[in-house]
Amino acid sequence: MNKLSFREKIGYSVGAVGLDLSYGMFYSYLSIFLTNALGISPLFLLVLAPLARLWDGINDPMIGMVVDRTNTKFGKYRPWLLGGVVLNAIVLCLLFNNIGFASGSVGLYIYVAVLYVAWGMTNTLADIPYWSMIPSFASEEKDRNLLSTLARAFSGLGQGIITIFTPIAVAYLGGAAGSKLDSMGSDTLRVGFGKWSIIAAAALVFFVFISVFSIKERNSITPNNTGSFKDAIKTLKQNDQLLIFMLFATISNTGFYMTSGISSYYFDSVQGDLTLQSTFNLMGTVGSVLSLLVIPVCSKFMTNRTTYKLSLSLAAGGYTAMALTGYFFGGNVIALGIFFAIASIGTGSMFVNQTVMLADVVDYGEFKLGRRNQSLTFSMKGFLQKLAYTVQSIIMYSAFSLTGFDGNLAQQAPAAKSAISFLMFIIPPVLILISLAVFSRKYKIYGEFKQEILDAVANNKK
């Protein structure tokens, strides 16, 4: 197998910066934009999120199946990656820019619903081919770890850009007095988020184009079978380790998304200044950067399985310390940030490990079923992220609806503030610990069995 050059490794990884700019805008700030800037009802979003995921449950495997069958002169993955990011950038801009619908109108709600679903579809078009390339680039665990770590590093950079600079950028671009988001009305929020989304969308296209034209595809196998969508779903169901992976990854990722999604509400409604989130997220980004050292260091004396357990333990410990700070020590932003950095070391390493594990799941599928459904399997990565976000949304919007949260109010009711704090501090560590228990008991691709799988796959390529 040809080795990847340094240029290809970096070029491939740079694309993750762009993808995470879009992820960050959608997962971290869309909720507060819709409720506080556009006045969309939390109850409407409570219904919209699971309906969108029902469609994704059909759409994502279909796209994965189509990508698996693609064979062009430009490659298997790159044509879809190019088209997907351009469409996703357009949808991102439209989603954060109301093109003229009146507040509270039926037209505005339909506009939001259509674009909400469209973002998921266009994101899938880019996400599946991007991450599906990893098993084609590298078959050895060491190489997969390195490539996954590099991609995660640039992914964290993109996420860091969004989480650190969005509160400040929106305040500045929206013309807020003193550059503080707590002084902004809904009109200023709309302007600020609208301009910032255009900048993020342009950067998304720029970074992914660098990725596409820096890499050369290799070892991309087009399946001989041309089964139906029903066959694709059957294949996914037969891969028991993929289902286990989906379960524990969805649970832990929901904990992560809970923090990223509710923190803007916490600093805006409970702390009274959303710009404090920039300090909080800056320290979390430092933790994410440090997380990139976990696998290279731990792999010298730990298995991937033990490293993953360590990652979840760090995340649970950091979130627990955040809870103690938030409830008993006044929620000091520096203290919260320090413990968030510890949690981010765990979650950052967790995501790298999950990418490596999904590559192993592809091999397991070939070992067990005799079919290497690479893109179809990797389509589940994007789907589980959206599924985790949906679970987070259901929990969050249910709490908002029950406690009387209203994005149009300058001050939220005490019950709403209490619910926000509970979601911020209690839910994440509980979910991380549940995920750790499921992983420890049910995931079996490790040790001698994993080596048996790798040997069998290697023999199939001879």
FIKOLPA-483446 format. One record per residue (C-alpha): residue in one letter; x, y, z. Coordinates in Angstrom, 2 decimals. Layout:
# residues N
res->a&c1->X&c2->Y&c3->Z $
...
//
This chain:
# residues 462
res->m&c1->0.00&c2->0.00&c3->0.00 $
res->n&c1->1.27&c2->3.48&c3->-0.90 $
res->k&c1->2.12&c2->5.68&c3->2.05 $
res->l&c1->0.45&c2->9.02&c3->2.52 $
res->s&c1->2.75&c2->12.00&c3->2.11 $
res->f&c1->2.92&c2->14.70&c3->4.77 $
res->r&c1->1.18&c2->17.07&c3->2.33 $
res->e&c1->-1.73&c2->14.68&c3->1.94 $
res->k&c1->-2.05&c2->14.11&c3->5.68 $
res->i&c1->-2.20&c2->17.84&c3->6.41 $
res->g&c1->-4.25&c2->18.60&c3->3.31 $
res->y&c1->-6.84&c2->15.99&c3->4.22 $
res->s&c1->-7.03&c2->17.16&c3->7.84 $
res->v&c1->-7.49&c2->20.84&c3->6.93 $
res->g&c1->-10.91&c2->19.99&c3->5.53 $
res->a&c1->-12.10&c2->19.22&c3->9.06 $
res->v&c1->-11.67&c2->22.90&c3->9.96 $
res->g&c1->-14.32&c2->23.86&c3->7.43 $
res->l&c1->-16.70&c2->21.06&c3->8.34 $
res->d&c1->-16.58&c2->21.99&c3->12.01 $
res->l&c1->-17.29&c2->25.64&c3->11.29 $
res->s&c1->-20.65&c2->24.51&c3->9.98 $
res->y&c1->-21.11&c2->21.92&c3->12.77 $
res->g&c1->-20.34&c2->24.54&c3->15.41 $
res->m&c1->-22.76&c2->27.10&c3->14.06 $
res->f&c1->-25.56&c2->24.53&c3->13.86 $
res->y&c1->-25.01&c2->22.57&c3->17.06 $
res->s&c1->-23.82&c2->25.35&c3->19.38 $
res->y&c1->-25.68&c2->28.47&c3->18.26 $
res->l&c1->-28.68&c2->27.63&c3->16.10 $
res->s&c1->-30.93&c2->27.05&c3->19.12 $
res->i&c1->-30.27&c2->30.42&c3->20.74 $
res->f&c1->-30.54&c2->32.14&c3->17.35 $
res->l&c1->-33.93&c2->30.57&c3->16.62 $
res->t&c1->-35.41&c2->31.19&c3->20.09 $
res->n&c1->-33.86&c2->34.57&c3->20.97 $
res->a&c1->-33.37&c2->36.19&c3->17.56 $
res->l&c1->-36.30&c2->34.83&c3->15.54 $
res->g&c1->-38.68&c2->34.11&c3->18.43 $
res->i&c1->-39.29&c2->30.49&c3->17.39 $
res->s&c1->-41.20&c2->28.50&c3->20.01 $
res->p&c1->-39.22&c2->25.80&c3->21.89 $
res->l&c1->-42.27&c2->23.55&c3->21.53 $
res->f&c1->-42.01&c2->23.79&c3->17.73 $
res->l&c1->-38.32&c2->22.88&c3->17.89 $
res->l&c1->-39.16&c2->19.98&c3->20.21 $
res->v&c1->-41.31&c2->18.54&c3->17.40 $
res->l&c1->-39.02&c2->19.53&c3->14.51 $
res->a&c1->-35.80&c2->17.91&c3->15.79 $
res->p&c1->-37.03&c2->14.28&c3->16.00 $
res->l&c1->-38.94&c2->14.59&c3->12.71 $
res->a&c1->-35.75&c2->15.72&c3->11.00 $
res->r&c1->-33.91&c2->12.72&c3->12.45 $
res->l&c1->-36.58&c2->10.33&c3->11.15 $
res->w&c1->-35.80&c2->11.59&c3->7.68 $
res->d&c1->-32.05&c2->11.34&c3->8.34 $
res->g&c1->-32.57&c2->7.70&c3->9.29 $
res->i&c1->-33.65&c2->7.14&c3->5.68 $
res->n&c1->-31.48&c2->9.73&c3->3.95 $
res->d&c1->-28.09&c2->9.01&c3->5.54 $
res->p&c1->-27.88&c2->5.27&c3->4.68 $
res->m&c1->-29.11&c2->6.05&c3->1.15 $
res->i&c1->-26.34&c2->8.58&c3->0.62 $
res->g&c1->-23.79&c2->6.18&c3->2.12 $
res->m&c1->-24.96&c2->3.47&c3->-0.25 $
res->v&c1->-24.72&c2->5.80&c3->-3.27 $
res->v&c1->-21.21&c2->6.93&c3->-2.28 $
res->d&c1->-20.14&c2->3.30&c3->-1.91 $
res->r&c1->-21.13&c2->2.70&c3->-5.54 $
res->t&c1->-19.49&c2->5.81&c3->-6.96 $
res->n&c1->-16.57&c2->5.39&c3->-9.34 $
res->t&c1->-15.39&c2->8.45&c3->-11.30 $
res->k&c1->-12.12&c2->9.71&c3->-12.75 $
res->f&c1->-12.05&c2->12.32&c3->-9.97 $
res->g&c1->-12.42&c2->9.60&c3->-7.36 $
res->k&c1->-15.02&c2->7.89&c3->-5.23 $
res->y&c1->-15.37&c2->10.46&c3->-2.46 $
res->r&c1->-14.17&c2->13.84&c3->-3.68 $
res->p&c1->-17.06&c2->14.64&c3->-6.07 $
res->w&c1->-19.57&c2->14.20&c3->-3.24 $
res->l&c1->-17.40&c2->16.16&c3->-0.83 $
res->l&c1->-17.18&c2->19.13&c3->-3.21 $
res->g&c1->-20.88&c2->19.23&c3->-3.98 $
res->g&c1->-21.86&c2->18.67&c3->-0.36 $
res->v&c1->-19.85&c2->21.55&c3->1.10 $
res->v&c1->-21.07&c2->24.07&c3->-1.47 $
res->l&c1->-24.70&c2->23.16&c3->-0.80 $
res->n&c1->-24.14&c2->23.07&c3->2.97 $
res->a&c1->-22.57&c2->26.54&c3->2.88 $
res->i&c1->-25.58&c2->27.94&c3->1.03 $
res->v&c1->-28.03&c2->26.37&c3->3.46 $
res->l&c1->-26.01&c2->27.60&c3->6.46 $
res->c&c1->-26.24&c2->31.19&c3->5.22 $
res->l&c1->-29.98&c2->30.94&c3->4.61 $
res->l&c1->-30.59&c2->29.28&c3->7.98 $
res->f&c1->-29.03&c2->32.20&c3->9.87 $
res->n&c1->-30.54&c2->34.89&c3->7.63 $
res->n&c1->-34.28&c2->35.50&c3->7.62 $
res->i&c1->-34.99&c2->36.56&c3->4.04 $
res->g&c1->-38.10&c2->38.56&c3->4.90 $
res->f&c1->-40.66&c2->36.48&c3->6.79 $
res->a&c1->-42.57&c2->38.24&c3->9.54 $
res->s&c1->-41.87&c2->37.24&c3->13.14 $
res->g&c1->-44.24&c2->34.51&c3->14.29 $
res->s&c1->-45.64&c2->33.93&c3->10.79 $
res->v&c1->-46.41&c2->30.52&c3->9.35 $
res->g&c1->-44.01&c2->31.31&c3->6.52 $
res->l&c1->-41.13&c2->31.80&c3->8.96 $
res->y&c1->-41.82&c2->28.48&c3->10.68 $
res->i&c1->-41.95&c2->26.65&c3->7.33 $
res->y&c1->-38.75&c2->28.42&c3->6.23 $
res->v&c1->-36.93&c2->27.31&c3->9.39 $
res->a&c1->-38.24&c2->23.74&c3->9.14 $
res->v&c1->-37.19&c2->23.29&c3->5.50 $
res->l&c1->-33.70&c2->24.70&c3->6.06 $
res->y&c1->-33.27&c2->22.72&c3->9.30 $
res->v&c1->-33.82&c2->19.48&c3->7.38 $
res->a&c1->-31.80&c2->20.71&c3->4.39 $
res->w&c1->-28.78&c2->21.43&c3->6.59 $
res->g&c1->-28.78&c2->17.82&c3->7.77 $
res->m&c1->-29.01&c2->16.48&c3->4.22 $
res->t&c1->-26.26&c2->18.69&c3->2.80 $
res->n&c1->-24.06&c2->18.06&c3->5.82 $
res->t&c1->-24.39&c2->14.32&c3->5.19 $
res->l&c1->-23.34&c2->14.80&c3->1.56 $
res->a&c1->-20.03&c2->16.25&c3->2.79 $
res->d&c1->-19.52&c2->14.35&c3->6.03 $
res->i&c1->-19.84&c2->10.78&c3->4.74 $
res->p&c1->-17.24&c2->11.00&c3->1.95 $
res->y&c1->-14.82&c2->12.97&c3->4.14 $
res->w&c1->-14.62&c2->10.50&c3->7.01 $
res->s&c1->-15.11&c2->7.41&c3->4.82 $
res->m&c1->-11.71&c2->7.99&c3->3.25 $
res->i&c1->-9.77&c2->7.07&c3->6.40 $
res->p&c1->-9.90&c2->3.25&c3->6.04 $
res->s&c1->-8.84&c2->3.65&c3->2.40 $
res->f&c1->-5.81&c2->5.72&c3->3.40 $
res->a&c1->-4.66&c2->3.52&c3->6.27 $
res->s&c1->-5.18&c2->-0.11&c3->7.20 $
res->e&c1->-2.83&c2->-0.28&c3->10.20 $
res->e&c1->-4.06&c2->0.81&c3->13.62 $
res->k&c1->-1.07&c2->3.14&c3->14.09 $
res->d&c1->-1.72&c2->4.93&c3->10.80 $
res->r&c1->-5.42&c2->5.22&c3->11.49 $
res->n&c1->-4.70&c2->6.67&c3->14.91 $
res->l&c1->-2.37&c2->9.27&c3->13.40 $
res->l&c1->-4.73&c2->10.32&c3->10.61 $
res->s&c1->-7.73&c2->10.39&c3->12.95 $
res->t&c1->-5.75&c2->12.47&c3->15.45 $
res->l&c1->-4.66&c2->14.98&c3->12.80 $
res->a&c1->-8.19&c2->15.31&c3->11.45 $
res->r&c1->-9.51&c2->15.71&c3->14.96 $
res->a&c1->-6.89&c2->18.39&c3->15.65 $
res->f&c1->-8.07&c2->20.49&c3->12.75 $
res->s&c1->-11.68&c2->19.67&c3->13.61 $
res->g&c1->-11.05&c2->21.05&c3->17.10 $
res->l&c1->-9.54&c2->24.17&c3->15.54 $
res->g&c1->-12.70&c2->24.77&c3->13.53 $
res->q&c1->-14.88&c2->24.16&c3->16.58 $
res->g&c1->-12.66&c2->26.44&c3->18.64 $
res->i&c1->-12.96&c2->29.27&c3->16.13 $
res->i&c1->-16.73&c2->29.10&c3->16.33 $
res->t&c1->-17.15&c2->28.63&c3->20.08 $
res->i&c1->-14.56&c2->31.24&c3->21.08 $
res->f&c1->-15.20&c2->33.99&c3->18.56 $
res->t&c1->-18.95&c2->33.72&c3->17.82 $
res->p&c1->-20.17&c2->35.67&c3->20.90 $
res->i&c1->-17.65&c2->38.45&c3->20.24 $
res->a&c1->-18.12&c2->38.45&c3->16.45 $
res->v&c1->-21.91&c2->38.52&c3->16.66 $
res->a&c1->-21.77&c2->41.40&c3->19.14 $
res->y&c1->-19.37&c2->43.37&c3->16.92 $
res->l&c1->-21.07&c2->42.62&c3->13.58 $
res->g&c1->-24.49&c2->43.24&c3->15.08 $
res->g&c1->-23.44&c2->46.61&c3->16.52 $
res->a&c1->-24.06&c2->45.78&c3->20.20 $
res->a&c1->-23.22&c2->48.52&c3->22.68 $
res->g&c1->-19.93&c2->47.71&c3->24.37 $
res->s&c1->-19.70&c2->44.47&c3->22.38 $
res->k&c1->-21.77&c2->42.59&c3->24.98 $
res->l&c1->-24.49&c2->40.25&c3->23.80 $
res->d&c1->-26.62&c2->40.90&c3->26.88 $
res->s&c1->-27.15&c2->44.44&c3->25.54 $
res->m&c1->-28.46&c2->43.27&c3->22.17 $
res->g&c1->-32.05&c2->43.08&c3->21.00 $
res->s&c1->-33.39&c2->40.50&c3->18.57 $
res->d&c1->-32.72&c2->42.76&c3->15.57 $
res->t&c1->-29.05&c2->43.08&c3->16.47 $
res->l&c1->-28.79&c2->39.33&c3->17.04 $
res->r&c1->-30.25&c2->38.67&c3->13.60 $
res->v&c1->-27.78&c2->40.99&c3->11.91 $
res->g&c1->-24.77&c2->39.68&c3->13.83 $
res->f&c1->-25.50&c2->36.00&c3->13.34 $
res->g&c1->-26.42&c2->36.62&c3->9.70 $
res->k&c1->-23.08&c2->38.26&c3->8.84 $
res->w&c1->-21.05&c2->35.78&c3->10.88 $
res->s&c1->-22.73&c2->32.80&c3->9.17 $
res->i&c1->-21.71&c2->34.14&c3->5.75 $
res->i&c1->-18.08&c2->34.37&c3->6.90 $
res->a&c1->-18.25&c2->30.83&c3->8.32 $
res->a&c1->-19.80&c2->29.48&c3->5.11 $
res->a&c1->-17.10&c2->31.03&c3->2.93 $
res->a&c1->-14.39&c2->29.55&c3->5.18 $
res->l&c1->-16.13&c2->26.15&c3->5.04 $
res->v&c1->-15.84&c2->26.04&c3->1.25 $
res->f&c1->-12.26&c2->27.38&c3->1.29 $
res->f&c1->-10.86&c2->24.78&c3->3.70 $
res->v&c1->-12.62&c2->21.80&c3->2.14 $
res->f&c1->-11.46&c2->22.82&c3->-1.34 $
res->i&c1->-7.89&c2->22.74&c3->0.00 $
res->s&c1->-8.56&c2->19.23&c3->1.28 $
res->v&c1->-10.10&c2->17.97&c3->-1.95 $
res->f&c1->-7.24&c2->19.16&c3->-4.15 $
res->s&c1->-4.48&c2->18.06&c3->-1.76 $
res->i&c1->-5.32&c2->14.36&c3->-1.61 $
res->k&c1->-5.24&c2->11.46&c3->-4.03 $
res->e&c1->-7.61&c2->8.60&c3->-3.39 $
res->r&c1->-6.23&c2->5.08&c3->-3.13 $
res->n&c1->-7.53&c2->1.64&c3->-2.28 $
res->s&c1->-11.14&c2->2.69&c3->-2.86 $
res->i&c1->-13.17&c2->-0.42&c3->-3.56 $
res->t&c1->-16.55&c2->-0.21&c3->-5.26 $
res->p&c1->-18.78&c2->-3.06&c3->-4.00 $
res->n&c1->-19.85&c2->-5.58&c3->-6.62 $
res->n&c1->-23.30&c2->-5.88&c3->-5.08 $
res->t&c1->-25.95&c2->-3.32&c3->-6.04 $
res->g&c1->-28.45&c2->-4.12&c3->-3.33 $
res->s&c1->-31.50&c2->-2.09&c3->-2.49 $
res->f&c1->-32.07&c2->0.33&c3->0.35 $
res->k&c1->-33.70&c2->-2.55&c3->2.21 $
res->d&c1->-30.49&c2->-4.56&c3->1.79 $
res->a&c1->-28.48&c2->-1.63&c3->3.14 $
res->i&c1->-30.62&c2->-1.44&c3->6.28 $
res->k&c1->-30.31&c2->-5.21&c3->6.67 $
res->t&c1->-26.52&c2->-4.91&c3->6.44 $
res->l&c1->-26.47&c2->-2.28&c3->9.17 $
res->k&c1->-28.66&c2->-4.39&c3->11.43 $
res->q&c1->-26.47&c2->-7.48&c3->10.95 $
res->n&c1->-23.37&c2->-5.61&c3->12.11 $
res->d&c1->-24.02&c2->-5.99&c3->15.82 $
res->q&c1->-20.89&c2->-4.07&c3->16.83 $
res->l&c1->-22.02&c2->-1.11&c3->14.74 $
res->l&c1->-25.29&c2->-1.06&c3->16.67 $
res->i&c1->-23.42&c2->-1.22&c3->19.99 $
res->f&c1->-21.10&c2->1.56&c3->18.81 $
res->m&c1->-24.11&c2->3.68&c3->17.84 $
res->l&c1->-25.64&c2->3.17&c3->21.29 $
res->f&c1->-22.71&c2->4.13&c3->23.51 $
res->a&c1->-21.46&c2->6.87&c3->21.14 $
res->t&c1->-24.90&c2->8.48&c3->20.95 $
res->i&c1->-25.20&c2->8.55&c3->24.74 $
res->s&c1->-21.77&c2->10.10&c3->25.32 $
res->n&c1->-22.10&c2->12.53&c3->22.41 $
res->t&c1->-25.42&c2->13.71&c3->23.81 $
res->g&c1->-23.59&c2->14.69&c3->26.99 $
res->f&c1->-21.07&c2->16.66&c3->24.93 $
res->y&c1->-23.77&c2->18.39&c3->22.86 $
res->m&c1->-25.70&c2->19.23&c3->26.00 $
res->t&c1->-22.80&c2->21.34&c3->27.23 $
res->s&c1->-22.16&c2->23.00&c3->23.88 $
res->g&c1->-25.86&c2->23.67&c3->23.30 $
res->i&c1->-26.96&c2->24.86&c3->26.74 $
res->s&c1->-23.86&c2->26.87&c3->27.68 $
res->s&c1->-24.94&c2->29.86&c3->25.58 $
res->y&c1->-28.25&c2->29.93&c3->27.48 $
res->y&c1->-26.42&c2->29.50&c3->30.79 $
res->f&c1->-24.12&c2->32.46&c3->30.29 $
res->d&c1->-26.85&c2->34.59&c3->28.72 $
res->s&c1->-29.75&c2->33.87&c3->31.10 $
res->v&c1->-28.08&c2->32.72&c3->34.33 $
res->q&c1->-24.78&c2->34.60&c3->34.31 $
res->g&c1->-26.20&c2->37.57&c3->32.41 $
res->d&c1->-23.41&c2->38.00&c3->29.84 $
res->l&c1->-23.02&c2->35.70&c3->26.84 $
res->t&c1->-19.54&c2->37.03&c3->26.09 $
res->l&c1->-18.34&c2->35.12&c3->29.17 $
res->q&c1->-18.85&c2->32.04&c3->27.04 $
res->s&c1->-15.82&c2->33.05&c3->24.98 $
res->t&c1->-13.57&c2->32.69&c3->28.04 $
res->f&c1->-15.24&c2->29.41&c3->28.96 $
res->n&c1->-14.89&c2->28.01&c3->25.45 $
res->l&c1->-11.31&c2->29.24&c3->25.10 $
res->m&c1->-10.30&c2->27.08&c3->28.04 $
res->g&c1->-12.30&c2->24.20&c3->26.62 $
res->t&c1->-10.42&c2->24.58&c3->23.34 $
res->v&c1->-7.12&c2->24.36&c3->25.22 $
res->g&c1->-8.37&c2->21.06&c3->26.63 $
res->s&c1->-9.34&c2->19.87&c3->23.16 $
res->v&c1->-5.84&c2->20.65&c3->21.89 $
res->l&c1->-4.28&c2->18.77&c3->24.80 $
res->s&c1->-6.59&c2->15.83&c3->24.07 $
res->l&c1->-4.65&c2->15.22&c3->20.88 $
res->l&c1->-1.74&c2->14.01&c3->23.00 $
res->v&c1->-3.81&c2->11.37&c3->24.78 $
res->i&c1->-3.76&c2->8.67&c3->22.10 $
res->p&c1->-0.10&c2->9.13&c3->20.98 $
res->v&c1->1.09&c2->9.07&c3->24.60 $
res->c&c1->-1.24&c2->6.38&c3->25.91 $
res->s&c1->-0.79&c2->4.10&c3->22.89 $
res->k&c1->2.78&c2->3.45&c3->24.08 $
res->f&c1->1.55&c2->1.58&c3->27.13 $
res->m&c1->-2.24&c2->1.24&c3->26.74 $
res->t&c1->-4.61&c2->-0.40&c3->24.29 $
res->n&c1->-7.17&c2->1.72&c3->22.45 $
res->r&c1->-9.84&c2->0.19&c3->24.65 $
res->t&c1->-8.15&c2->1.32&c3->27.87 $
res->t&c1->-7.45&c2->4.76&c3->26.39 $
res->y&c1->-11.13&c2->5.17&c3->25.52 $
res->k&c1->-12.15&c2->4.29&c3->29.08 $
res->l&c1->-9.64&c2->6.84&c3->30.36 $
res->s&c1->-11.08&c2->9.46&c3->28.01 $
res->l&c1->-14.62&c2->8.94&c3->29.27 $
res->s&c1->-13.42&c2->8.98&c3->32.88 $
res->l&c1->-11.67&c2->12.33&c3->32.34 $
res->a&c1->-14.81&c2->13.75&c3->30.74 $
res->a&c1->-17.04&c2->12.55&c3->33.58 $
res->g&c1->-14.62&c2->13.91&c3->36.19 $
res->g&c1->-14.36&c2->17.32&c3->34.54 $
res->y&c1->-18.14&c2->17.66&c3->34.18 $
res->t&c1->-18.67&c2->16.60&c3->37.79 $
res->a&c1->-16.20&c2->19.26&c3->39.00 $
res->m&c1->-18.08&c2->21.81&c3->36.85 $
res->a&c1->-21.29&c2->20.86&c3->38.64 $
res->l&c1->-19.74&c2->21.40&c3->42.06 $
res->t&c1->-18.41&c2->24.79&c3->40.93 $
res->g&c1->-21.69&c2->25.85&c3->39.38 $
res->y&c1->-23.88&c2->24.92&c3->42.33 $
res->f&c1->-21.67&c2->25.57&c3->45.33 $
res->f&c1->-19.04&c2->28.13&c3->44.31 $
res->g&c1->-21.05&c2->30.71&c3->42.42 $
res->g&c1->-20.27&c2->29.56&c3->38.91 $
res->n&c1->-16.97&c2->31.43&c3->38.58 $
res->v&c1->-16.18&c2->31.41&c3->34.86 $
res->i&c1->-12.45&c2->30.76&c3->35.33 $
res->a&c1->-13.05&c2->27.77&c3->37.60 $
res->l&c1->-15.73&c2->26.47&c3->35.24 $
res->g&c1->-13.33&c2->26.90&c3->32.35 $
res->i&c1->-10.54&c2->24.96&c3->34.05 $
res->f&c1->-12.78&c2->21.98&c3->34.71 $
res->f&c1->-14.28&c2->22.28&c3->31.24 $
res->a&c1->-10.73&c2->22.00&c3->29.89 $
res->i&c1->-10.33&c2->18.72&c3->31.77 $
res->a&c1->-13.65&c2->17.47&c3->30.40 $
res->s&c1->-12.59&c2->18.56&c3->26.90 $
res->i&c1->-9.40&c2->16.53&c3->27.13 $
res->g&c1->-11.65&c2->13.54&c3->27.68 $
res->t&c1->-14.26&c2->14.35&c3->25.03 $
res->g&c1->-11.64&c2->15.33&c3->22.44 $
res->s&c1->-9.83&c2->12.02&c3->22.87 $
res->m&c1->-13.21&c2->10.29&c3->22.90 $
res->f&c1->-14.04&c2->11.58&c3->19.42 $
res->v&c1->-10.67&c2->10.52&c3->18.01 $
res->n&c1->-11.15&c2->7.05&c3->19.48 $
res->q&c1->-14.63&c2->6.83&c3->18.02 $
res->t&c1->-13.32&c2->7.55&c3->14.52 $
res->v&c1->-10.72&c2->4.79&c3->14.92 $
res->m&c1->-13.35&c2->2.40&c3->16.30 $
res->l&c1->-15.67&c2->3.05&c3->13.37 $
res->a&c1->-12.86&c2->2.09&c3->10.99 $
res->d&c1->-12.53&c2->-1.11&c3->13.02 $
res->v&c1->-16.28&c2->-1.65&c3->12.71 $
res->v&c1->-15.91&c2->-1.48&c3->8.91 $
res->d&c1->-13.35&c2->-4.27&c3->9.11 $
res->y&c1->-15.62&c2->-6.24&c3->11.45 $
res->g&c1->-18.46&c2->-5.95&c3->8.93 $
res->e&c1->-16.25&c2->-7.37&c3->6.18 $
res->f&c1->-15.06&c2->-10.11&c3->8.53 $
res->k&c1->-18.57&c2->-11.13&c3->9.59 $
res->l&c1->-20.67&c2->-10.44&c3->6.50 $
res->g&c1->-18.14&c2->-10.71&c3->3.67 $
res->r&c1->-19.01&c2->-7.22&c3->2.43 $
res->r&c1->-17.02&c2->-4.03&c3->2.95 $
res->n&c1->-19.74&c2->-1.36&c3->3.16 $
res->q&c1->-17.34&c2->1.45&c3->4.03 $
res->s&c1->-19.31&c2->4.61&c3->3.22 $
res->l&c1->-22.56&c2->3.03&c3->4.35 $
res->t&c1->-21.02&c2->2.27&c3->7.74 $
res->f&c1->-19.40&c2->5.71&c3->8.01 $
res->s&c1->-22.74&c2->7.33&c3->7.21 $
res->m&c1->-23.67&c2->6.31&c3->10.73 $
res->k&c1->-21.01&c2->8.65&c3->12.14 $
res->g&c1->-22.82&c2->11.72&c3->10.91 $
res->f&c1->-26.18&c2->10.21&c3->11.74 $
res->l&c1->-25.22&c2->9.46&c3->15.34 $
res->q&c1->-23.99&c2->13.05&c3->15.76 $
res->k&c1->-27.34&c2->14.32&c3->14.57 $
res->l&c1->-29.13&c2->11.71&c3->16.68 $
res->a&c1->-27.19&c2->12.81&c3->19.76 $
res->y&c1->-28.03&c2->16.44&c3->19.00 $
res->t&c1->-31.68&c2->15.46&c3->18.66 $
res->v&c1->-31.73&c2->13.71&c3->22.04 $
res->q&c1->-30.07&c2->16.80&c3->23.52 $
res->s&c1->-32.68&c2->19.00&c3->21.80 $
res->i&c1->-35.59&c2->16.93&c3->23.08 $
res->i&c1->-34.28&c2->17.14&c3->26.64 $
res->m&c1->-33.52&c2->20.86&c3->26.37 $
res->y&c1->-36.68&c2->22.02&c3->24.61 $
res->s&c1->-38.84&c2->19.87&c3->26.89 $
res->a&c1->-37.28&c2->21.58&c3->29.91 $
res->f&c1->-37.80&c2->25.00&c3->28.28 $
res->s&c1->-41.45&c2->24.27&c3->27.56 $
res->l&c1->-42.13&c2->22.95&c3->31.07 $
res->t&c1->-40.41&c2->25.85&c3->32.87 $
res->g&c1->-41.74&c2->28.73&c3->30.78 $
res->f&c1->-38.56&c2->29.76&c3->28.96 $
res->d&c1->-39.23&c2->32.64&c3->26.54 $
res->g&c1->-36.47&c2->33.91&c3->24.28 $
res->n&c1->-38.17&c2->37.28&c3->23.97 $
res->l&c1->-37.79&c2->38.02&c3->27.69 $
res->a&c1->-34.81&c2->39.96&c3->29.04 $
res->q&c1->-35.03&c2->38.01&c3->32.33 $
res->q&c1->-36.05&c2->34.37&c3->32.51 $
res->a&c1->-38.25&c2->32.88&c3->35.26 $
res->p&c1->-36.42&c2->31.24&c3->38.21 $
res->a&c1->-37.70&c2->27.80&c3->37.13 $
res->a&c1->-36.23&c2->28.28&c3->33.65 $
res->k&c1->-32.87&c2->29.34&c3->35.11 $
res->s&c1->-32.82&c2->26.32&c3->37.41 $
res->a&c1->-33.57&c2->24.03&c3->34.48 $
res->i&c1->-30.73&c2->25.58&c3->32.44 $
res->s&c1->-28.27&c2->25.02&c3->35.31 $
res->f&c1->-29.44&c2->21.41&c3->35.74 $
res->l&c1->-28.94&c2->20.72&c3->32.04 $
res->m&c1->-25.55&c2->22.41&c3->32.10 $
res->f&c1->-24.11&c2->20.59&c3->35.09 $
res->i&c1->-25.97&c2->17.34&c3->35.89 $
res->i&c1->-26.97&c2->15.74&c3->32.59 $
res->p&c1->-23.49&c2->15.58&c3->30.91 $
res->p&c1->-21.60&c2->13.55&c3->33.56 $
res->v&c1->-24.55&c2->11.17&c3->34.03 $
res->l&c1->-24.69&c2->10.41&c3->30.29 $
res->i&c1->-20.92&c2->9.96&c3->30.03 $
res->l&c1->-20.95&c2->7.40&c3->32.87 $
res->i&c1->-23.84&c2->5.48&c3->31.29 $
res->s&c1->-21.95&c2->5.37&c3->27.99 $
res->l&c1->-18.84&c2->4.06&c3->29.74 $
res->a&c1->-20.84&c2->1.21&c3->31.28 $
res->v&c1->-22.36&c2->0.21&c3->27.90 $
res->f&c1->-18.99&c2->0.31&c3->26.14 $
res->s&c1->-17.24&c2->-1.73&c3->28.83 $
res->r&c1->-19.85&c2->-4.49&c3->28.74 $
res->k&c1->-20.85&c2->-4.73&c3->25.08 $
res->y&c1->-18.04&c2->-3.66&c3->22.71 $
res->k&c1->-15.84&c2->-6.61&c3->21.78 $
res->i&c1->-13.53&c2->-5.48&c3->18.93 $
res->y&c1->-10.28&c2->-5.55&c3->20.88 $
res->g&c1->-7.39&c2->-7.82&c3->21.79 $
res->e&c1->-6.95&c2->-11.14&c3->20.00 $
res->f&c1->-10.34&c2->-10.92&c3->18.31 $
res->k&c1->-9.43&c2->-7.55&c3->16.75 $
res->q&c1->-6.15&c2->-8.95&c3->15.46 $
res->e&c1->-8.01&c2->-11.90&c3->13.97 $
res->i&c1->-10.27&c2->-9.45&c3->12.11 $
res->l&c1->-7.33&c2->-7.39&c3->10.79 $
res->d&c1->-5.53&c2->-10.53&c3->9.59 $
res->a&c1->-8.62&c2->-11.77&c3->7.78 $
res->v&c1->-9.19&c2->-8.41&c3->6.07 $
res->a&c1->-5.54&c2->-8.23&c3->5.04 $
res->n&c1->-5.80&c2->-11.70&c3->3.48 $
res->n&c1->-8.86&c2->-10.61&c3->1.51 $
res->k&c1->-6.81&c2->-7.89&c3->-0.16 $
res->k&c1->-4.13&c2->-10.28&c3->-1.40 $
//
